Amino acid sequence: MRRGRPGALPRGTAERTLTSVGTGDAVDGTAGPGEPDGAGETVRDRGEVSRLWHVTLSVSGAEAPLGEVRRALEQLAHDHPFLLTSRYANDHAEIRYWEEARDLHDAAAVALRLWGEHRSTARLPPWEIVGLEVIDRETYHQRIAEGYGPLPATPVGVHPF
């Protein structure tokens, strides 16, 4: 299954391409395609600008064996290598990661599809999404600097609550 990112295109249009974040070492001081500009945004080949969004997805449901939950989240992290960290218990989990998208709507749409699209391949529990937070990179760093919000994901990986 191919994961389209960033930003959704209308049906019937050309397939989107992945854009990597480059080093930002533009010779003339401007960001080129696929390179971040000074605001942490990435300039796309078609002139679109992508931004980084910090996503926290919360899911919960009927109890499941902890070993199965851990294995499923580890498989999800393998299938979706952008995941920073997952915390879990036998009846809920929280997944945090960075998403590159054109705007908040696109980042949220991708996040809301994540659990369902990977439910069968990662053998995730049949839990429902009960929470979603999507904030831009600037807001994330401002919250951290002020001592609020989710702390940086350390250590990265899958951990129990």
DSSP file (Angstrom, degrees, kcal/mol; ACC not computed):
  #  RESIDUE AA STRUCTURE BP1 BP2  ACC     N-H-->O    O-->H-N    N-H-->O    O-->H-N    TCO  KAPPA ALPHA  PHI   PSI    X-CA   Y-CA   Z-CA
    1    1 A M              0   0    0      0, 0.0     2,-0.5     0, 0.0     0, 0.0   0.000 360.0 360.0 360.0 131.7    0.0    0.0    0.0
    2    2 A R        -     0   0    0      2,-0.0     2,-0.7     1,-0.0     0, 0.0  -0.791 360.0-143.7 -94.9 130.2    1.4    3.4   -1.0
    3    3 A R        -     0   0    0     -2,-0.5     2,-0.4     2,-0.0    15,-0.0  -0.841  13.0-144.8 -97.3 115.6    1.0    6.2    1.5
    4    4 A G        -     0   0    0     -2,-0.7     3,-0.2    14,-0.0    13,-0.1  -0.662  25.4-152.9 -82.6 132.1    0.4    9.5   -0.1
    5    5 A R        +     0   0    0     -2,-0.4    96,-0.1     1,-0.2     3,-0.0  -0.957  47.0  19.2-153.2 160.6    1.9   12.6    1.6
    6    6 A P  S    S-     0   0    0      0, 0.0    -1,-0.2     0, 0.0    95,-0.2   0.802 109.5 -11.3 -90.4 151.8    1.8   15.5    2.1
    7    7 A G  S    S-     0   0    0     93,-0.2     2,-0.3    -3,-0.2     9,-0.1   0.467  75.4 -95.3  79.8 140.9   -1.6   16.9    1.5
    8    8 A A        -     0   0    0      8,-0.0    98,-0.1    -3,-0.0     3,-0.0  -0.688  31.5-152.6 -90.2 139.9   -4.6   15.4   -0.2
    9    9 A L        -     0   0    0     -2,-0.3     3,-0.1     1,-0.1     4,-0.1  -0.809  31.4 -94.5-105.3 152.5   -5.2   16.0   -3.9
   10   10 A P    >   -     0   0    0      0, 0.0     3,-1.4     0, 0.0    -1,-0.1  -0.265  54.7 -86.3 -60.8 152.1   -8.7   15.9   -5.4
   11   11 A R  T 3  S+     0   0    0      1,-0.2     3,-0.1    -3,-0.0    -3,-0.0  -0.256 113.3  30.7 -58.5 144.8   -9.7   12.6   -7.0
   12   12 A G  T 3  S+     0   0    0      1,-0.3    -1,-0.2    -3,-0.1     2,-0.2   0.456  94.3 115.2  86.8   0.0   -8.6   12.0  -10.5
   13   13 A T  S <  S-     0   0    0     -3,-1.4    -1,-0.3     1,-0.2     3,-0.1  -0.507  77.4 -72.0 -97.7 171.7   -5.5   14.1  -10.3
   14   14 A A        -     0   0    0     -2,-0.2    -1,-0.2     1,-0.1     2,-0.1  -0.197  59.9 -92.5 -61.8 152.2   -1.9   13.0  -10.6
   15   15 A E        -     0   0    0      1,-0.1    -1,-0.1    -3,-0.1     2,-0.1  -0.370  42.2-116.1 -66.8 142.4   -0.4   10.9   -7.8
   16   16 A R        -     0   0    0     -3,-0.1     2,-0.3    -9,-0.1    -1,-0.1  -0.383  25.3-140.0 -74.8 157.2    1.4   12.8   -5.0
   17   17 A T        -     0   0    0    -11,-0.1     2,-0.2    -2,-0.1    -1,-0.0  -0.900  18.9-108.4-117.9 150.5    5.1   12.3   -4.5
   18   18 A L        -     0   0    0     -2,-0.3     2,-0.5   -14,-0.0   -14,-0.0  -0.504  30.3-155.8 -72.2 143.5    7.0   12.1   -1.3
   19   19 A T        -     0   0    0     -2,-0.2     2,-0.2    81,-0.1    15,-0.1  -0.987   5.3-148.0-123.8 124.0    9.2   15.1   -0.5
   20   20 A S        -     0   0    0     -2,-0.5     2,-0.7     1,-0.0     0, 0.0  -0.540  21.8-112.9 -88.3 158.1   12.1   14.7    1.8
   21   21 A V        -     0   0    0     -2,-0.2    14,-0.2    14,-0.1    21,-0.1  -0.817  39.2-156.2 -90.3 118.8   13.4   17.4    4.0
   22   22 A G        -     0   0    0     12,-1.8    13,-0.1    -2,-0.7    12,-0.1   0.009  31.4 -91.2 -84.5-167.7   16.8   18.5    2.7
   23   23 A T        -     0   0    0     12,-0.1    12,-0.1     2,-0.1    -1,-0.1   0.662  46.8-128.3 -83.8 -17.2   19.7   20.2    4.5
   24   24 A G        +     0   0    0      1,-0.1     2,-1.3    10,-0.1    11,-0.1   0.670  61.3 140.4  79.1  16.1   18.6   23.7    3.7
   25   25 A D        +     0   0    0      3,-0.0     2,-0.2     6,-0.0    -1,-0.1  -0.382  24.0 168.4 -90.4  57.8   22.0   24.6    2.3
   26   26 A A    >   -     0   0    0     -2,-1.3     3,-0.7     1,-0.1     5,-0.1  -0.501  35.3-138.4 -71.8 139.2   20.8   26.7   -0.6
   27   27 A V  T 3  S+     0   0    0      1,-0.2    -1,-0.1    -2,-0.2     4,-0.1   0.888 101.9  40.8 -66.2 -40.5   23.5   28.7   -2.3
   28   28 A D  T 3  S-     0   0    0      2,-0.2    -1,-0.2     1,-0.0     3,-0.1   0.358 117.6-106.0 -93.3   6.7   21.5   31.8   -2.8
   29   29 A G  S <  S+     0   0    0     -3,-0.7     2,-0.3     1,-0.3    -2,-0.1   0.428  87.0 109.9  87.0  -2.0   19.8   31.6    0.7
   30   30 A T  S    S-     0   0    0      7,-0.1     2,-0.3    -5,-0.1    -1,-0.3  -0.802  73.4-109.8-106.2 151.6   16.4   30.5   -0.6
   31   31 A A        -     0   0    0     -2,-0.3     6,-0.1    -3,-0.1     3,-0.1  -0.606  31.6-154.7 -80.4 134.8   14.9   27.1   -0.1
   32   32 A G    >   -     0   0    0     -2,-0.3     3,-2.2     1,-0.2    11,-0.5  -0.380  45.0 -52.1 -95.4-179.9   14.7   24.9   -3.2
   33   33 A P  B 3  S+a   43   0A   0      0, 0.0    11,-0.2     0, 0.0    -1,-0.2  -0.298 128.6  10.6 -56.4 132.0   12.3   22.1   -3.9
   34   34 A G  T 3  S+     0   0    0      9,-4.0   -12,-1.8     1,-0.2    10,-0.1   0.500 105.1 111.4  79.3   4.2   12.3   19.6   -1.0
   35   35 A E  S <  S-     0   0    0     -3,-2.2     8,-1.6     8,-0.4    -1,-0.2  -0.878  70.1-113.8-112.5 144.3   14.4   21.8    1.3
   36   36 A P  B     -B   42   0A   0      0, 0.0     6,-0.3     0, 0.0    -4,-0.1  -0.461  24.9-143.2 -73.6 144.5   13.2   23.5    4.4
   37   37 A D    >   -     0   0    0      4,-3.0     3,-1.7    -2,-0.1     4,-0.1  -0.301  43.2 -80.4 -90.1-173.2   12.9   27.3    4.5
   38   38 A G  T 3  S+     0   0    0      1,-0.3    -1,-0.0     2,-0.1    -8,-0.0   0.672 128.5  57.1 -65.3 -17.2   13.7   29.3    7.6
   39   39 A A  T 3  S-     0   0    0      2,-0.1    -1,-0.3    98,-0.0    99,-0.2   0.259 121.3-100.4 -98.4  12.0   10.3   28.5    9.2
   40   40 A G  S <  S+     0   0    0     -3,-1.7    12,-0.5     1,-0.3     2,-0.3   0.694  81.6 133.3  78.7  18.0   10.6   24.7    9.0
   41   41 A E        -     0   0    0     10,-0.2    -4,-3.0    -4,-0.1     2,-0.5  -0.698  50.7-134.8-100.6 155.9    8.5   24.5    5.9
   42   42 A T  E     -BC  36  50A   0      8,-3.1     8,-3.4    -2,-0.3     2,-0.6  -0.940  12.0-135.8-114.0 129.5    9.4   22.5    2.8
   43   43 A V  E     -aC  33  49A   0     -8,-1.6    -9,-4.0   -11,-0.5    -8,-0.4  -0.737  23.5-144.9 -85.2 122.5    9.0   23.9   -0.7
   44   44 A R    >   -     0   0    0      4,-4.0     3,-2.0    -2,-0.6   -25,-0.0  -0.435  24.0-108.3 -84.6 160.6    7.3   21.3   -3.0
   45   45 A D  T 3  S+     0   0    0      1,-0.3    -1,-0.1     2,-0.1    -2,-0.0   0.805 119.4  53.2 -57.6 -32.3    8.2   20.9   -6.6
   46   46 A R  T 3  S-     0   0    0      2,-0.1    -1,-0.3     1,-0.0     3,-0.1   0.270 126.4 -98.0 -89.9  12.7    4.8   22.4   -7.6
   47   47 A G  S <  S+     0   0    0     -3,-2.0    -2,-0.1     1,-0.3     2,-0.1   0.437  81.5 136.9  87.7  -1.6    5.4   25.5   -5.5
   48   48 A E        -     0   0    0     -5,-0.1    -4,-4.0     1,-0.0     2,-0.5  -0.451  48.7-135.0 -75.2 153.3    3.3   24.2   -2.6
   49   49 A V  E     -C   43   0A   0     -6,-0.2     2,-0.3    -2,-0.1    -6,-0.2  -0.947  16.6-162.1-112.3 128.5    4.7   24.6    0.9
   50   50 A S  E     -C   42   0A   0     -8,-3.4    -8,-3.1    -2,-0.5     2,-0.3  -0.802   5.2-163.0-105.5 151.3    4.6   21.8    3.4
   51   51 A R  E     -D  101   0B   0     50,-3.2    50,-2.5    -2,-0.3     2,-0.4  -0.863  22.6-110.2-126.9 162.6    4.9   22.2    7.1
   52   52 A L  E     -D  100   0B   0    -12,-0.5    85,-1.4    -2,-0.3     2,-0.4  -0.812  32.0-168.6 -95.1 135.8    5.7   19.8   10.0
   53   53 A W  E     -DE  99 136B   0     46,-2.7    46,-2.8    -2,-0.4     2,-0.6  -0.980  18.8-135.2-125.4 133.7    2.9   19.0   12.4
   54   54 A H  E     -DE  98 135B   0     81,-3.2    81,-2.2    -2,-0.4     2,-0.4  -0.807  28.0-163.1 -89.6 124.4    3.2   17.2   15.7
   55   55 A V  E     -DE  97 134B   0     42,-3.2    42,-2.0    -2,-0.6     2,-0.5  -0.904  16.7-173.6-114.6 133.0    0.5   14.7   16.0
   56   56 A T  E     -DE  96 133B   0     77,-2.5    77,-2.2    -2,-0.4     2,-0.5  -0.980  10.8-171.7-122.5 116.7   -0.8   12.9   19.1
   57   57 A L  E     -DE  95 132B   0     38,-3.0    38,-2.9    -2,-0.5     2,-0.4  -0.939   3.0-164.3-111.9 124.5   -3.3   10.2   18.4
   58   58 A S  E     +DE  94 131B   0     73,-2.7    72,-2.6    -2,-0.5    73,-1.6  -0.922  10.2 177.3-111.8 133.8   -5.2    8.5   21.3
   59   59 A V  E     +DE  93 129B   0     34,-2.5    34,-2.4    -2,-0.4     2,-0.3  -0.939   2.1 169.4-130.9 152.6   -7.1    5.3   20.9
   60   60 A S  E     +DE  92 128B   0     68,-2.2    68,-2.5    -2,-0.3     2,-0.3  -0.985  10.9 125.0-157.3 165.8   -9.0    3.0   23.4
   61   61 A G        -     0   0    0     30,-2.2    66,-0.1    -2,-0.3     3,-0.1  -0.956  58.3  -7.3 173.9-157.5  -11.3    0.1   23.6
   62   62 A A  S    S-     0   0    0     -2,-0.3    65,-0.0    64,-0.2    -1,-0.0  -0.250  82.5 -86.3 -63.0 149.9  -11.8   -3.3   25.1
   63   63 A E        -     0   0    0     28,-0.1    28,-0.2    -3,-0.0    -1,-0.1  -0.239  48.0-175.7 -59.4 143.9   -8.9   -4.8   27.0
   64   64 A A        -     0   0    0     26,-2.5     5,-0.1    -3,-0.1    -3,-0.0  -0.957  39.4 -82.7-136.3 153.5   -6.3   -6.8   25.0
   65   65 A P     >  -     0   0    0      0, 0.0     4,-2.1     0, 0.0     3,-0.5  -0.351  37.4-130.7 -58.8 133.8   -3.2   -8.7   26.2
   66   66 A L  H  > S+     0   0    0      1,-0.2     4,-2.8     2,-0.2     5,-0.2   0.863 105.9  56.1 -56.2 -39.5   -0.3   -6.3   26.7
   67   67 A G  H  > S+     0   0    0      1,-0.2     4,-2.4     2,-0.2    -1,-0.2   0.893 108.7  46.7 -61.2 -40.1    2.1   -8.5   24.7
   68   68 A E  H  > S+     0   0    0     -3,-0.5     4,-2.4     2,-0.2    -1,-0.2   0.888 111.8  50.7 -69.5 -38.7   -0.2   -8.3   21.7
   69   69 A V  H  X S+     0   0    0     -4,-2.1     4,-2.4     2,-0.2     5,-0.2   0.939 112.4  46.9 -63.0 -46.6   -0.7   -4.5   22.0
   70   70 A R  H  X S+     0   0    0     -4,-2.8     4,-2.5     1,-0.2     5,-0.2   0.934 112.6  48.9 -60.8 -47.2    3.1   -4.0   22.2
   71   71 A R  H  X S+     0   0    0     -4,-2.4     4,-2.2    -5,-0.2    -1,-0.2   0.905 111.9  49.6 -60.3 -41.4    3.7   -6.3   19.2
   72   72 A A  H  X S+     0   0    0     -4,-2.4     4,-2.4     2,-0.2    -1,-0.2   0.905 111.8  47.3 -65.3 -42.2    1.1   -4.4   17.2
   73   73 A L  H  X S+     0   0    0     -4,-2.4     4,-2.4     2,-0.2    -1,-0.2   0.871 110.7  52.2 -68.9 -35.5    2.5   -1.0   18.0
   74   74 A E  H  X S+     0   0    0     -4,-2.5     4,-1.7     2,-0.2    -1,-0.2   0.897 110.7  48.2 -64.7 -39.1    6.0   -2.2   17.2
   75   75 A Q  H  X S+     0   0    0     -4,-2.2     4,-2.8    47,-0.2    -2,-0.2   0.901 110.0  52.1 -66.7 -39.9    4.7   -3.4   13.8
   76   76 A L  H  X S+     0   0    0     -4,-2.4     4,-2.6     1,-0.2    -2,-0.2   0.917 108.6  50.7 -60.6 -42.9    2.9   -0.1   13.3
   77   77 A A  H  < S+     0   0    0     -4,-2.4     6,-0.3     1,-0.2    -1,-0.2   0.858 111.8  48.1 -63.4 -34.5    6.2    1.7   14.0
   78   78 A H  H  < S+     0   0    0     -4,-1.7    -2,-0.2     1,-0.2    -1,-0.2   0.915 116.0  42.9 -69.8 -43.2    7.9   -0.5   11.5
   79   79 A D  H  < S+     0   0    0     -4,-2.8    -2,-0.2     1,-0.3    -1,-0.2   0.809 123.9  37.5 -71.4 -30.5    5.2    0.1    8.9
   80   80 A H  S >< S-     0   0    0     -4,-2.6     3,-2.0    -5,-0.2    -1,-0.3  -0.761  72.5-176.2-123.6  80.3    5.0    3.8    9.6
   81   81 A P  T 3  S+     0   0    0      0, 0.0    -1,-0.1     0, 0.0    -4,-0.1   0.475  72.1  75.5 -66.0  -0.3    8.7    4.8   10.3
   82   82 A F  T 3   +     0   0    0     15,-0.0    16,-0.9    -3,-0.0     2,-0.1   0.545  67.4 116.5 -86.2  -6.2    7.7    8.4   11.1
   83   83 A L  E <   -F   97   0B   0     -3,-2.0    14,-0.2    -6,-0.3     3,-0.1  -0.394  43.6-172.0 -64.5 135.2    6.4    7.4   14.6
   84   84 A L  E     -     0   0B   0     12,-2.4    73,-1.7     1,-0.4     2,-0.3   0.892  62.6 -15.5 -89.1 -54.3    8.3    8.9   17.4
   85   85 A T  E     -Fg  96 157B   0     11,-1.8    11,-2.8    71,-0.2     2,-0.4  -0.997  49.6-159.3-154.0 151.4    6.9    7.1   20.4
   86   86 A S  E     -Fg  95 158B   0     71,-2.7    73,-3.1    -2,-0.3     2,-0.4  -0.999   6.8-167.0-132.3 136.8    3.9    5.0   21.5
   87   87 A R  E     +Fg  94 159B   0      7,-2.6     7,-2.8    -2,-0.4     2,-0.3  -0.952  18.4 178.7-119.6 145.7    2.7    4.5   25.0
   88   88 A Y  E     -Fg  93 160B   0     71,-1.5    73,-2.3    -2,-0.4     2,-0.2  -0.969  23.6-178.5-148.5 158.2    0.2    1.7   25.8
   89   89 A A        -     0   0    0      3,-2.6     3,-0.3    -2,-0.3   -25,-0.0  -0.766  55.6 -85.8-137.4-175.9   -1.9   -0.1   28.4
   90   90 A N  S    S+     0   0    0     -2,-0.2   -26,-2.5     1,-0.2     3,-0.1   0.616 126.2  27.2 -76.2  -8.1   -4.2   -3.0   27.9
   91   91 A D  S    S+     0   0    0      1,-0.2   -30,-2.2   -28,-0.2     2,-0.3   0.356 124.3  25.3-133.3   5.9   -7.2   -0.8   27.0
   92   92 A H  E     -D   60   0B   0     -3,-0.3    -3,-2.6   -32,-0.2     2,-0.3  -0.989  53.5-169.3-162.1 162.6   -5.7    2.4   25.4
   93   93 A A  E     -DF  59  88B   0    -34,-2.4   -34,-2.5    -2,-0.3     2,-0.4  -0.982  12.0-147.2-152.2 159.0   -2.6    3.8   23.6
   94   94 A E  E     -DF  58  87B   0     -7,-2.8    -7,-2.6    -2,-0.3     2,-0.4  -0.999  12.5-165.9-132.3 130.6   -1.1    7.1   22.6
   95   95 A I  E     -DF  57  86B   0    -38,-2.9   -38,-3.0    -2,-0.4     2,-0.4  -0.966   4.7-171.7-120.1 129.9    0.9    7.5   19.4
   96   96 A R  E     +DF  56  85B   0    -11,-2.8   -12,-2.4    -2,-0.4   -11,-1.8  -0.974  19.6 136.5-125.0 137.2    3.1   10.6   18.8
   97   97 A Y  E     -DF  55  83B   0    -42,-2.0   -42,-3.2    -2,-0.4     2,-0.4  -0.977  48.7 -99.1-163.9 170.2    4.8   11.5   15.5
   98   98 A W  E     -D   54   0B   0    -16,-0.9     2,-0.4    -2,-0.3   -44,-0.2  -0.858  32.7-165.1-100.7 136.5    5.7   14.3   13.1
   99   99 A E  E     -D   53   0B   0    -46,-2.8   -46,-2.7    -2,-0.4     2,-0.6  -0.970  12.9-143.6-121.3 135.4    3.6   14.6    9.9
  100  100 A E  E     +D   52   0B   0     -2,-0.4     2,-0.3   -48,-0.2   -93,-0.2  -0.890  40.6 144.5 -98.2 122.2    4.6   16.6    6.9
  101  101 A A  E     -D   51   0B   0    -50,-2.5   -50,-3.2    -2,-0.6     3,-0.1  -0.981  58.9-114.4-154.4 160.7    1.5   18.2    5.3
  102  102 A R  S    S-     0   0    0     -2,-0.3     2,-0.3   -52,-0.3    -1,-0.1   0.882  94.4 -11.3 -65.5 -40.9    0.3   21.4    3.5
  103  103 A D  S  > S-     0   0    0    -52,-0.1     4,-2.1     1,-0.1     3,-0.2  -0.915  78.2 -87.5-152.5 176.7   -2.0   22.4    6.3
  104  104 A L  H  > S+     0   0    0     -2,-0.3     4,-2.9     1,-0.2     5,-0.3   0.875 120.7  58.0 -59.9 -39.4   -3.6   21.2    9.5
  105  105 A H  H  > S+     0   0    0      1,-0.2     4,-2.2     2,-0.2    -1,-0.2   0.911 108.6  45.1 -59.4 -43.0   -6.6   19.7    7.7
  106  106 A D  H  > S+     0   0    0     -3,-0.2     4,-2.1     2,-0.2    -1,-0.2   0.908 113.5  49.5 -68.2 -41.6   -4.3   17.4    5.6
  107  107 A A  H  X S+     0   0    0     -4,-2.1     4,-2.2     1,-0.2    -2,-0.2   0.913 113.2  47.0 -63.6 -42.4   -2.2   16.4    8.7
  108  108 A A  H  X S+     0   0    0     -4,-2.9     4,-2.6     2,-0.2    -1,-0.2   0.893 109.7  53.4 -66.8 -39.7   -5.4   15.6   10.7
  109  109 A A  H  X S+     0   0    0     -4,-2.2     4,-1.0    -5,-0.3    -2,-0.2   0.913 110.8  46.4 -62.2 -42.7   -6.9   13.6    7.8
  110  110 A V  H  X S+     0   0    0     -4,-2.1     4,-1.2     1,-0.2     3,-0.5   0.921 112.8  50.5 -64.4 -43.5   -3.8   11.5    7.5
  111  111 A A  H  X S+     0   0    0     -4,-2.2     4,-0.6     1,-0.2     3,-0.4   0.896 107.4  52.9 -62.2 -41.2   -3.7   11.0   11.3
  112  112 A L  H  < S+     0   0    0     -4,-2.6     4,-0.4     1,-0.2    -1,-0.2   0.736 111.9  46.5 -69.1 -21.4   -7.4   10.0   11.4
  113  113 A R  H  X S+     0   0    0     -4,-1.0     4,-2.9    -3,-0.5     5,-0.3   0.676  91.9  84.6 -88.6 -19.3   -6.7    7.3    8.8
  114  114 A L  H  X S+     0   0    0     -4,-1.2     4,-1.5    -3,-0.4    -2,-0.1   0.900  91.3  42.6 -53.7 -53.2   -3.6    5.9   10.4
  115  115 A W  H  X S+     0   0    0     -4,-0.6     4,-0.6     1,-0.2    -1,-0.2   0.929 118.6  44.1 -63.5 -46.9   -5.2    3.5   12.9
  116  116 A G  H >4 S+     0   0    0     -4,-0.4     3,-0.6     1,-0.2     4,-0.5   0.892 111.8  51.8 -66.6 -40.7   -7.7    2.1   10.4
  117  117 A E  H 3< S+     0   0    0     -4,-2.9     4,-0.3     1,-0.2    -1,-0.2   0.799 119.0  36.4 -68.0 -27.6   -5.4    1.8    7.5
  118  118 A H  H 3X S+     0   0    0     -4,-1.5     4,-2.5    -5,-0.3     6,-0.4   0.391  88.3 100.6-104.3   2.7   -2.9   -0.2    9.6
  119  119 A R  T <<>S+     0   0    0     -4,-0.6     5,-1.8    -3,-0.6     4,-0.4   0.912  91.8  32.2 -56.9 -47.3   -5.4   -2.2   11.7
  120  120 A S  T  45S+     0   0    0     -4,-0.5    -1,-0.2     3,-0.2     3,-0.1   0.908 119.8  49.1 -80.7 -40.7   -5.1   -5.4    9.7
  121  121 A T  T  45S+     0   0    0     -4,-0.3    -2,-0.2     1,-0.2    -1,-0.1   0.877 123.6  32.2 -68.6 -36.1   -1.5   -5.2    8.6
  122  122 A A  T  <5S-     0   0    0     -4,-2.5    -1,-0.2   -46,-0.0   -47,-0.2   0.471 106.1-126.5 -95.1  -3.5   -0.2   -4.5   12.1
  123  123 A R  T   5 -     0   0    0     -4,-0.4    -3,-0.2    -5,-0.3   -51,-0.2   0.934  42.2-177.2  54.1  50.4   -2.9   -6.5   13.7
  124  124 A L      < -     0   0    0     -5,-1.8    -1,-0.1    -6,-0.4   -55,-0.1  -0.411  33.5 -93.3 -73.0 151.8   -3.9   -3.6   15.9
  125  125 A P        -     0   0    0      0, 0.0     2,-2.1     0, 0.0    -1,-0.1  -0.277  41.2-104.8 -60.8 154.6   -6.6   -4.0   18.5
  126  126 A P  S    S+     0   0    0      0, 0.0   -64,-0.2     0, 0.0     2,-0.1  -0.236  71.6 144.8 -79.0  52.6  -10.1   -3.0   17.3
  127  127 A W        -     0   0    0     -2,-2.1     2,-0.3   -66,-0.1   -66,-0.2  -0.448  44.3-125.8 -88.2 162.2  -10.0    0.3   19.3
  128  128 A E  E     -E   60   0B   0    -68,-2.5   -68,-2.2    -2,-0.1     2,-0.5  -0.761  26.3-102.5-106.9 156.0  -11.5    3.6   18.3
  129  129 A I  E     +E   59   0B   0     -2,-0.3   -70,-0.3   -70,-0.2     3,-0.1  -0.640  40.9 170.2 -74.7 125.5   -9.8    6.9   18.0
  130  130 A V  E     +     0   0B   0    -72,-2.6     2,-0.3    -2,-0.5   -71,-0.2   0.444  61.1  21.9-116.9  -5.1  -10.8    9.0   21.1
  131  131 A G  E     -E   58   0B   0    -73,-1.6   -73,-2.7     2,-0.0     2,-0.3  -0.972  52.5-178.4-163.0 147.2   -8.4   11.9   20.8
  132  132 A L  E     -E   57   0B   0     -2,-0.3     2,-0.4   -75,-0.2   -75,-0.2  -0.960   1.1-178.6-149.3 128.5   -6.4   13.8   18.3
  133  133 A E  E     +E   56   0B   0    -77,-2.2   -77,-2.5    -2,-0.3     2,-0.4  -0.998   3.3 179.4-127.1 129.3   -4.1   16.8   18.7
  134  134 A V  E     +E   55   0B   0     -2,-0.4     2,-0.3   -79,-0.2   -79,-0.2  -0.982   9.7 168.3-128.8 117.8   -2.3   18.4   15.7
  135  135 A I  E     -E   54   0B   0    -81,-2.2   -81,-3.2    -2,-0.4    -2,-0.0  -0.951  33.9-109.8-129.7 150.6   -0.1   21.4   16.4
  136  136 A D  E  >  -E   53   0B   0     -2,-0.3     4,-2.4   -83,-0.2   -83,-0.2  -0.268  35.1-104.5 -75.0 166.8    2.4   23.1   14.2
  137  137 A R  H  > S+     0   0    0    -85,-1.4     4,-2.5     1,-0.2     5,-0.2   0.877 119.0  52.6 -59.7 -42.2    6.2   22.9   14.8
  138  138 A E  H  > S+     0   0    0      1,-0.2     4,-2.3     2,-0.2    -1,-0.2   0.922 110.5  47.1 -62.4 -45.0    6.4   26.5   16.2
  139  139 A T  H  > S+     0   0    0      2,-0.2     4,-2.6     1,-0.2    -2,-0.2   0.902 110.8  53.0 -64.2 -41.5    3.6   25.8   18.7
  140  140 A Y  H  X S+     0   0    0     -4,-2.4     4,-2.2     1,-0.2    -2,-0.2   0.948 112.8  43.1 -57.5 -50.7    5.1   22.5   19.8
  141  141 A H  H  X S+     0   0    0     -4,-2.5     4,-2.4     1,-0.2    -1,-0.2   0.851 112.4  53.6 -67.7 -34.0    8.5   24.2   20.5
  142  142 A Q  H  X S+     0   0    0     -4,-2.3     4,-1.9    -5,-0.2    -1,-0.2   0.922 109.2  48.9 -64.2 -43.9    6.8   27.2   22.2
  143  143 A R  H  X>S+     0   0    0     -4,-2.6     5,-3.0     2,-0.2     4,-0.5   0.918 111.7  48.9 -61.6 -44.0    5.0   24.8   24.5
  144  144 A I  H ><5S+     0   0    0     -4,-2.2     3,-1.2     1,-0.2    -1,-0.2   0.929 110.5  50.8 -61.8 -45.1    8.1   22.9   25.4
  145  145 A A  H 3<5S+     0   0    0     -4,-2.4    -1,-0.2     1,-0.3    -2,-0.2   0.839 112.3  47.2 -62.2 -33.5   10.0   26.2   26.1
  146  146 A E  H 3<5S-     0   0    0     -4,-1.9    -1,-0.3    -5,-0.1    -2,-0.2   0.458 119.0-110.5 -88.0  -1.4    7.2   27.3   28.4
  147  147 A G  T <<5S+     0   0    0     -3,-1.2     2,-0.2    -4,-0.5    -3,-0.2   0.645  81.9 110.9  83.3  14.9    7.1   24.0   30.2
  148  148 A Y      < +     0   0    0     -5,-3.0    -1,-0.3    -6,-0.2    -2,-0.1  -0.659  51.5  30.0-113.0 171.0    3.7   23.0   28.8
  149  149 A G  S    S-     0   0    0     -2,-0.2     2,-0.2    -3,-0.1    -9,-0.0  -0.049 102.8 -21.4  77.8-178.0    2.5   20.4   26.4
  150  150 A P        -     0   0    0      0, 0.0     3,-0.1     0, 0.0    -2,-0.1  -0.439  68.9-123.1 -69.1 133.4    4.0   17.0   25.6
  151  151 A L        -     0   0    0     -2,-0.2     3,-0.1     1,-0.1    -2,-0.0  -0.358  45.4 -76.1 -69.6 156.2    7.6   16.6   26.5
  152  152 A P        -     0   0    0      0, 0.0     2,-1.5     0, 0.0    -1,-0.1  -0.221  58.4 -97.4 -52.8 143.7   10.0   15.6   23.7
  153  153 A A        -     0   0    0     -3,-0.1     3,-0.1   -68,-0.0   -57,-0.0  -0.475  54.6-173.4 -71.7  90.7    9.6   11.9   22.9
  154  154 A T        +     0   0    0     -2,-1.5     2,-0.1     1,-0.3   -69,-0.0  -0.997  66.8  25.2-133.2 131.1   12.4   10.3   24.9
  155  155 A P  S    S-     0   0    0      0, 0.0    -1,-0.3     0, 0.0     2,-0.1   0.635  91.7-138.1 -77.9 153.1   13.1    7.6   24.6
  156  156 A V        +     0   0    0     -3,-0.1     2,-0.3    -2,-0.1   -71,-0.2  -0.468  61.7  55.6 -69.9 142.2   11.8    7.0   21.2
  157  157 A G  E    S-g   85   0B   0    -73,-1.7   -71,-2.7    -2,-0.1     2,-0.5  -0.905  93.6 -38.8 135.8-162.5   10.0    3.7   20.8
  158  158 A V  E     +g   86   0B   0     -2,-0.3   -71,-0.2   -73,-0.2   -63,-0.0  -0.921  61.4 164.6-109.0 121.6    7.1    1.7   22.2
  159  159 A H  E     -g   87   0B   0    -73,-3.1   -71,-1.5    -2,-0.5     2,-0.1  -0.970  37.1-110.1-138.9 148.6    6.7    1.8   26.0
  160  160 A P  E      g   88   0B   0      0, 0.0   -71,-0.2     0, 0.0   -67,-0.0  -0.410 360.0 360.0 -70.9 156.9    4.0    1.0   28.6
  161  161 A F              0   0    0    -73,-2.3   -72,-0.1    -2,-0.1   -74,-0.1   0.497 360.0 360.0 -64.0 360.0    2.3    3.9   30.4
